[in-house]
Every structure is written in C-alpha cells, then in structure tokens.
Amino acid sequence: MRPGPPLDVLAGAVAVGVEVSSIRGRRVLAVSIPVRSVKLEVTTSRTVPGQVTFEAPRDWVPTHDDSPLGNFGQRVQVVALIDHHGRTDRVELGWFQISDWKEGAEAVSVTALDLMQTLEEDPFAWGSSPAVGATLRSEAQRLAGSLPVVLDDGVSDVPISSLTQWGTSRTEAIRDLCAAQGVAYRVGADASLHIHPIRDAREPQATYTARDLLVDAPRSAVKRRPNRVYVTGSRTEGSGEEESVTRWTGESTATMDPYHPSEYGWVTDHREFNAATGGEQVQKAAETYMREALAKASSRSLEIVPDPRVETGDVIAAVIEHDDGTTEHLVGRVTAYSLPVGAPDGTMRVDVEELAW
C-alpha cells in the first residue's frame, strides 16, 4: 500500500483534492494544472496496467512540443490531497506518460499511461539472454532500461541462469522473469519498477467494513477455474544446419471433486515459459500455476469510499453484512481498481481475487 492517512481518517470528515504537474525530461513544464474528472484505473491483466484520464481547460490544449499536456515525452505526476483537521496529506499516485489528448468544446481530454509503457514502446531488436553472473536485480535492470529497479523487502537478489532466453519484448521478459522467481512487479509512485513478494491471506494490509469505507460488495458466480495446466518451454542452440531446439512440457492436474473431468470437463490453462532452462522448471511452474488457480476462491468487486493507498498486489480484508442478517468475511488480493481522484462524492471500485487459504 502507498503511504497515506489511516482508515479512521479516510472514513471521517475530510476534504479531497488533486494536484497534477507536468515535466519533459528534466524540465518542469507546469505545476498545479487545473484539472477535473481525474480517474486512475489499474488492472494487472493489461501489459501496461495503469491509466489516468483527466480534463483541463480548453486553453491548455497543446500548441507546441513543450506544451505541458503534449505527448512528446511529457509525464504528469498525480497526487491525491486529503485535508483533515487542518492538515493536508499528500498521497503520490505516480508518474504517467501522456499518450493522447483530444480537444473538446470546453476542455481538453488527456490520457496518460504508467511507465511500463516506456518499455512496451522500446523492444529489443533481437532476443537476448542474461549475462554470466546475472542476478534478479541486474537482469531486471537490463530489461527495464532507464526505468530504475527496486527489490522490495522480502525479495532476494538470486542468480539468474545465462541459459534463459527472452524474446524482443521487454515487458514480456520482465513478466516471465518475475514469474520464474515467484514474485510480482509494479511501477511505484517513485517512477521505479518495484519487484515485490506475492502476499497471501495471512497478512491483510487493511480491513474494510460497513462502519468505515465499505459501500457494497455484490456476489457473482465463481469463474470456471482450470483443472489442468500445461507449461511449455524451449531452448535453441546453434544456428543454421547445426541449430537444435530442446522442448520441455510440464503438466499439473486437479481431478478431485468438484473438478473431476467426468463431470466438470477439462479446463486447460496453457502457458509458455520463456525463462525455462530445464524440465524441472516448467514442471514446477505448472504446479505453481495450478496451486494459485485453486487458491482463488472467487473474484469480487468491492465498492468503497476512495482509498488512494490501495495498489495492485495488496491483500485486503472485508467484513460484509448482507441483507439477510448474515456476515461474510473475505480476504483477497487486489487485481484492479478504479479511483476517482479529488471527487468528494465518488466511490472506488476494487477488484480482488478472493483467497481460499
């Protein structure tokens, strides 16, 4: 979670605002840009997870390369402001690169993406492998280019095999590198790529109840989960007539009730594992993916009073009181959220994968 005021402050009488500034390279182009309708949306299912949208007055329409809202490398910093008891807390939501703007009758609409976009736009010319002696930090930094890499507490700087082979996509290579080490990643508010541990249900970082921030938590059907996982990997050696390809396949199944294929059928999740260097790795990956799939009891969407501290990967708890008088306790990992920034009457949607353990 981002640093910020605790739940009891957010649930009380507060005034909210937003501050947006613009830079290009090392130059500050504008501070405190007058903006409205600011929304930050993040989902881990996208290659570039984060997107912020907002509107500015029409006289802020870009007219040259250095206009604060242009898309020639301009980045905006978005900060949520929370005023309570005469004190203003600043919650930095991050830096975003402007990708698009559109002039309207009364305002200019701006879309900016999180800094994973800088890697998605800059693939390698050829596939590559880690250098001899590479570690998680050094290889992640090589793949991330100019985006600084930070290993959060709980992540070890383990060796990475030089036999690993990546394609040309930096973002896909970082995804596979982290999957191979059982860790996750996200761009933090400090404009660095943070590699962080995957949290489980034992340590929820916040608990939401109807007495504070929880507004609604509708139930829905559990998505059909895989009962079979295939993971495939390969390594190419040599070239031309001497080229040889070694392929490995890992398989893991879950055939206990209620997933027995005679009634449930086969639901197969097939993943390619570019970081594989041997058969044991792909088998371990298959077992890991299978365990993760079964650990997700369901997906839920929570509606809460805006909490700008929430980030993807956080594990949160909710105490839900249903109309029939029953109380439900759930713990889930945040996979997506939609945050209205600076909107006093707005509500925040948080999507979680409910964890079964």
C-alpha positions as CSV (number, residue, x, y, z in Angstrom):
1,M,0.0,0.0,0.0
2,R,1.1,3.6,-0.6
3,P,1.8,5.7,2.5
4,G,-1.2,7.7,3.5
5,P,-3.7,8.5,6.2
6,P,-5.3,5.6,8.1
7,L,-8.8,4.2,7.6
8,D,-10.3,6.1,10.5
9,V,-9.2,9.4,8.9
10,L,-10.5,8.4,5.4
11,A,-13.8,7.4,6.9
12,G,-14.3,10.7,8.7
13,A,-14.9,14.2,7.6
14,V,-12.3,15.0,5.0
15,A,-11.9,17.4,2.1
16,V,-10.2,15.9,-1.0
17,G,-8.4,17.4,-4.0
18,V,-5.8,16.5,-6.6
19,E,-2.6,18.1,-7.9
20,V,-1.2,17.4,-11.4
21,S,2.2,18.6,-12.6
22,S,4.0,18.1,-15.9
23,I,7.6,17.5,-16.8
24,R,9.5,16.8,-20.0
25,G,12.9,15.2,-19.5
26,R,14.4,17.2,-16.6
27,R,12.4,20.3,-17.2
28,V,9.2,21.2,-15.2
29,L,6.6,22.5,-17.6
30,A,3.7,23.2,-15.2
31,V,2.7,22.7,-11.6
32,S,-0.9,22.6,-10.2
33,I,-2.6,22.2,-13.6
34,P,-6.3,23.0,-13.2
35,V,-7.9,19.6,-13.8
36,R,-11.2,17.8,-13.2
37,S,-12.7,14.3,-13.6
38,V,-9.4,12.7,-12.7
39,K,-9.6,8.9,-12.7
40,L,-6.9,6.3,-12.1
41,E,-7.6,2.8,-13.4
42,V,-5.2,-0.1,-12.9
43,T,-5.6,-3.7,-13.9
44,T,-3.0,-6.4,-13.8
45,S,-4.5,-8.1,-16.9
46,R,-3.0,-5.4,-19.1
47,T,0.6,-5.3,-20.3
48,V,0.6,-1.7,-19.2
49,P,-1.6,-1.9,-16.1
50,G,-2.1,1.8,-15.1
51,Q,-4.0,4.6,-16.9
52,V,-5.0,8.0,-15.7
53,T,-7.5,10.2,-17.5
54,F,-8.5,13.9,-16.8
55,E,-9.8,17.1,-18.3
56,A,-8.2,20.5,-18.3
57,P,-9.5,23.9,-19.5
58,R,-9.5,24.4,-23.3
59,D,-6.7,27.0,-23.1
60,W,-4.4,24.1,-22.1
61,V,-4.7,22.4,-25.5
62,P,-1.1,21.7,-26.7
63,T,0.2,24.0,-29.3
64,H,3.9,23.1,-29.4
65,D,6.4,20.4,-28.5
66,D,6.9,21.7,-24.9
67,S,3.2,22.2,-24.1
68,P,2.5,20.7,-20.6
69,L,-0.1,18.3,-21.9
70,G,1.6,17.3,-25.2
71,N,2.6,13.7,-26.0
72,F,6.3,14.2,-26.9
73,G,7.6,12.5,-23.8
74,Q,5.6,14.7,-21.3
75,R,4.9,13.0,-18.0
76,V,2.4,14.0,-15.4
77,Q,2.6,13.4,-11.6
78,V,-0.8,12.8,-9.9
79,V,-1.1,13.5,-6.2
80,A,-4.2,12.9,-4.1
81,L,-4.8,15.6,-1.4
82,I,-6.6,14.8,1.8
83,D,-7.4,17.6,4.2
84,H,-8.4,16.7,7.7
85,H,-8.4,18.7,10.9
86,G,-6.3,21.5,9.3
87,R,-3.7,19.1,8.0
88,T,-3.2,18.1,4.3
89,D,-1.8,14.7,3.5
90,R,-0.3,14.1,0.1
91,V,-0.6,10.6,-1.4
92,E,1.6,10.3,-4.5
93,L,-0.2,8.1,-7.0
94,G,2.6,8.0,-9.5
95,W,4.1,9.3,-12.8
96,F,2.3,8.7,-16.1
97,Q,3.4,9.3,-19.7
98,I,0.9,11.2,-21.8
99,S,-0.2,9.1,-24.7
100,D,-3.1,11.0,-26.2
101,W,-5.1,14.2,-25.9
102,K,-8.3,15.4,-27.6
103,E,-9.7,18.9,-27.9
104,G,-13.3,19.4,-27.0
105,A,-15.7,22.4,-27.0
106,E,-14.9,23.3,-23.4
107,A,-11.9,21.2,-22.3
108,V,-9.0,19.1,-23.4
109,S,-9.2,15.4,-22.5
110,V,-5.9,13.7,-21.6
111,T,-4.9,10.0,-21.3
112,A,-1.6,9.0,-19.7
113,L,-0.2,5.5,-19.1
114,D,2.0,4.2,-16.4
115,L,5.7,4.0,-17.1
116,M,5.6,0.3,-18.2
117,Q,4.5,2.0,-21.5
118,T,8.1,3.2,-22.0
119,L,9.3,-0.4,-22.1
120,E,6.4,-1.6,-24.3
121,E,7.4,1.1,-26.8
122,D,11.0,0.1,-26.8
123,P,11.5,-3.6,-27.6
124,F,14.9,-5.1,-28.3
125,A,16.0,-5.6,-31.9
126,W,16.8,-9.3,-31.2
127,G,16.1,-11.8,-28.5
128,S,18.7,-12.0,-25.7
129,S,19.9,-13.9,-22.6
130,P,21.2,-12.8,-19.2
131,A,24.9,-12.3,-18.9
132,V,27.0,-14.8,-17.0
133,G,26.7,-14.0,-13.3
134,A,23.4,-12.1,-13.7
135,T,21.1,-11.7,-10.7
136,L,17.4,-10.8,-10.4
137,R,18.2,-7.1,-9.9
138,S,20.8,-6.8,-12.6
139,E,18.8,-8.7,-15.2
140,A,15.6,-6.8,-14.4
141,Q,17.5,-3.5,-14.7
142,R,18.9,-4.6,-18.1
143,L,15.4,-5.4,-19.3
144,A,13.9,-2.2,-17.8
145,G,16.5,0.1,-19.5
146,S,16.3,3.6,-18.0
147,L,13.5,2.7,-15.6
148,P,15.1,2.2,-12.1
149,V,14.5,-1.2,-10.5
150,V,13.9,-1.7,-6.7
151,L,13.8,-5.0,-4.9
152,D,11.3,-4.6,-2.1
153,D,11.8,-6.2,1.3
154,G,11.3,-9.9,1.1
155,V,12.7,-10.3,-2.4
156,S,16.2,-11.9,-2.7
157,D,18.7,-11.0,-5.4
158,V,19.0,-14.5,-6.6
159,P,21.2,-15.7,-9.5
160,I,19.6,-15.9,-13.0
161,S,20.8,-18.6,-15.4
162,S,22.6,-17.4,-18.6
163,L,20.8,-20.2,-20.5
164,T,17.5,-18.3,-20.1
165,Q,16.2,-16.9,-23.4
166,W,14.0,-13.8,-23.9
167,G,12.1,-12.6,-26.9
168,T,12.2,-8.9,-28.1
169,S,9.5,-7.6,-25.7
170,R,10.9,-6.0,-22.6
171,T,7.6,-6.2,-20.8
172,E,7.1,-9.9,-21.6
173,A,10.6,-10.7,-20.4
174,I,10.1,-8.9,-17.1
175,R,6.8,-10.7,-16.6
176,D,8.4,-14.1,-17.2
177,L,11.5,-13.2,-15.1
178,C,9.3,-12.4,-12.1
179,A,7.0,-15.5,-12.7
180,A,10.1,-17.7,-12.7
181,Q,11.1,-16.3,-9.3
182,G,7.6,-16.3,-7.7
183,V,7.5,-12.6,-7.3
184,A,5.4,-9.7,-8.8
185,Y,6.1,-6.2,-10.1
186,R,4.5,-2.8,-10.5
187,V,5.7,0.7,-11.2
188,G,5.6,2.7,-7.9
189,A,4.8,6.3,-7.2
190,D,8.6,7.0,-7.3
191,A,8.7,6.1,-11.0
192,S,10.7,2.9,-10.3
193,L,9.9,-0.7,-11.2
194,H,9.3,-2.4,-7.9
195,I,9.7,-6.2,-7.6
196,H,7.7,-7.3,-4.6
197,P,6.7,-10.5,-2.8
198,I,3.3,-12.1,-3.6
199,R,1.3,-11.8,-0.4
200,D,-1.1,-14.4,0.9
201,A,-4.2,-14.2,3.1
202,R,-2.3,-14.3,6.4
203,E,-1.4,-10.6,6.3
204,P,-4.2,-8.4,5.1
205,Q,-2.9,-4.8,4.9
206,A,-6.3,-3.2,5.5
207,T,-9.8,-4.3,6.6
208,Y,-12.9,-2.6,5.3
209,T,-16.3,-2.7,7.0
210,A,-19.6,-1.1,6.5
211,R,-18.7,1.1,9.6
212,D,-15.9,2.8,7.7
213,L,-15.3,2.5,3.9
214,L,-17.2,-0.4,2.5
215,V,-20.2,0.6,0.5
216,D,-21.2,-2.5,-1.5
217,A,-19.8,-6.0,-2.3
218,P,-22.2,-7.8,-4.7
219,R,-21.7,-11.6,-5.1
220,S,-21.3,-13.2,-8.5
221,A,-20.7,-16.7,-10.0
222,V,-17.3,-18.2,-9.5
223,K,-15.4,-18.2,-12.8
224,R,-14.6,-21.7,-14.0
225,R,-11.0,-22.5,-12.9
226,P,-8.5,-24.7,-14.8
227,N,-8.2,-28.3,-13.6
228,R,-5.2,-28.8,-15.9
229,V,-2.2,-26.6,-16.5
230,Y,0.3,-27.1,-19.3
231,V,3.6,-25.1,-19.2
232,T,5.9,-25.3,-22.2
233,G,9.4,-24.0,-22.6
234,S,12.2,-24.4,-25.1
235,R,15.9,-23.5,-25.7
236,T,17.5,-23.0,-29.1
237,E,21.3,-23.7,-29.5
238,G,23.5,-23.2,-32.5
239,S,22.4,-21.8,-35.9
240,G,21.8,-22.9,-39.4
241,E,22.2,-26.6,-40.0
242,E,23.6,-27.0,-36.5
243,E,20.6,-25.4,-34.8
244,S,18.9,-27.7,-32.3
245,V,15.8,-27.0,-30.2
246,T,15.1,-28.6,-26.8
247,R,11.5,-28.5,-25.7
248,W,10.0,-29.2,-22.2
249,T,6.4,-29.7,-21.1
250,G,5.2,-29.5,-17.5
251,E,1.7,-30.7,-16.6
252,S,-0.3,-30.4,-13.4
253,T,-3.9,-31.5,-12.9
254,A,-6.6,-31.3,-10.2
255,T,-9.2,-34.1,-10.5
256,M,-10.7,-34.1,-7.0
257,D,-14.3,-33.1,-6.6
258,P,-15.7,-30.8,-7.9
259,Y,-13.1,-30.7,-10.7
260,H,-13.3,-34.3,-11.8
261,P,-13.2,-34.2,-15.7
262,S,-16.1,-36.7,-15.9
263,E,-18.5,-34.0,-14.7
264,Y,-16.5,-30.7,-14.7
265,G,-14.8,-31.4,-18.0
266,W,-11.3,-30.3,-18.8
267,V,-10.5,-26.6,-18.5
268,T,-6.9,-26.3,-19.6
269,D,-4.6,-23.3,-19.0
270,H,-1.6,-23.4,-21.4
271,R,1.3,-21.1,-20.7
272,E,4.6,-20.5,-22.4
273,F,7.5,-20.1,-20.1
274,N,10.3,-18.3,-21.9
275,A,12.5,-18.3,-18.7
276,A,12.8,-22.0,-18.6
277,T,16.2,-23.7,-18.6
278,G,15.1,-27.3,-18.0
279,G,12.3,-29.7,-17.5
280,E,12.2,-29.3,-13.7
281,Q,11.5,-25.6,-14.0
282,V,8.5,-26.0,-16.3
283,Q,7.1,-28.7,-14.1
284,K,7.5,-26.6,-11.0
285,A,5.8,-23.6,-12.8
286,A,2.9,-25.8,-13.8
287,E,2.4,-26.9,-10.2
288,T,2.7,-23.3,-9.0
289,Y,0.1,-22.0,-11.5
290,M,-2.2,-24.9,-10.6
291,R,-1.9,-24.1,-6.9
292,E,-2.6,-20.4,-7.5
293,A,-5.6,-21.2,-9.6
294,L,-7.2,-23.4,-6.9
295,A,-6.3,-20.9,-4.1
296,K,-8.5,-18.2,-5.8
297,A,-12.0,-18.9,-4.3
298,S,-13.7,-16.3,-6.5
299,S,-13.4,-12.8,-7.9
300,R,-15.2,-9.9,-6.2
301,S,-15.7,-6.3,-6.8
302,L,-15.8,-4.1,-3.7
303,E,-17.2,-0.5,-3.7
304,I,-15.5,1.6,-1.1
305,V,-15.0,5.3,-0.2
306,P,-11.9,6.3,-2.2
307,D,-8.7,5.0,-0.5
308,P,-5.7,6.3,-2.5
309,R,-3.3,4.0,-0.6
310,V,-4.5,0.9,-2.5
311,E,-2.2,-0.7,-5.1
312,T,-2.4,-3.9,-7.1
313,G,-0.9,-6.9,-5.3
314,D,-2.2,-5.6,-1.9
315,V,-4.1,-8.1,0.2
316,I,-7.1,-6.6,1.9
317,A,-9.9,-7.9,4.0
318,A,-13.6,-7.0,4.1
319,V,-16.4,-7.7,6.6
320,I,-19.7,-7.7,4.6
321,E,-23.1,-7.5,6.2
322,H,-25.8,-9.0,4.0
323,D,-29.5,-8.1,3.9
324,D,-30.5,-11.4,5.4
325,G,-28.5,-10.6,8.5
326,T,-25.5,-12.8,7.8
327,T,-22.0,-11.6,7.9
328,E,-19.3,-12.6,5.4
329,H,-15.6,-12.3,5.9
330,L,-13.3,-12.3,2.8
331,V,-9.7,-11.8,2.1
332,G,-8.5,-11.1,-1.4
333,R,-5.6,-9.8,-3.5
334,V,-6.2,-6.6,-5.4
335,T,-6.0,-7.2,-9.2
336,A,-7.6,-4.0,-10.4
337,Y,-9.1,-0.7,-9.2
338,S,-10.8,2.4,-10.4
339,L,-10.1,5.5,-8.3
340,P,-11.8,8.9,-8.8
341,V,-9.2,11.4,-7.5
342,G,-10.3,14.6,-5.9
343,A,-14.0,13.7,-6.2
344,P,-15.8,14.3,-2.8
345,D,-18.8,12.2,-3.7
346,G,-17.0,9.5,-5.7
347,T,-16.7,5.8,-4.8
348,M,-13.8,3.5,-5.6
349,R,-14.1,0.1,-7.3
350,V,-11.6,-2.5,-6.1
351,D,-11.5,-5.9,-7.8
352,V,-10.0,-8.7,-5.7
353,E,-9.2,-12.4,-6.2
354,E,-10.6,-13.9,-3.0
355,L,-8.1,-16.2,-1.4
356,A,-9.1,-19.6,-0.1
357,W,-6.3,-20.0,2.4
